[in-house]
Amino acid sequence: MKYKVTYKIDSLDTNPSVEMFNDQNEMFDYIHQEVERRINWSVEHSPYSLSNKDIKDLEAIEYSLVRIDEL
């Protein structure tokens, strides 16, 4: 089965990143790595110290921006 992953920058993104995968494991690896990369960037560039709860909230927001379609 093929998978199409659409990952927005934010909820108003009109030109999201789109990736295609033939393998479910590759798709989930990509999503996990991209979410982790974006969270790390936010943590590193935050002018404030972020708590574990703040980071978990960021993670929830990032996963809400991902859409998976089975083709």
Buried (B, 14 or more C-beta within 10 A) or exposed (E): EEBBBBBBEEEEEEEBEEBEBEEEEEBBEBBEEBBEEBBEEBEEEEEEEBEEEBBEEBBEBBEEBBEBEEE
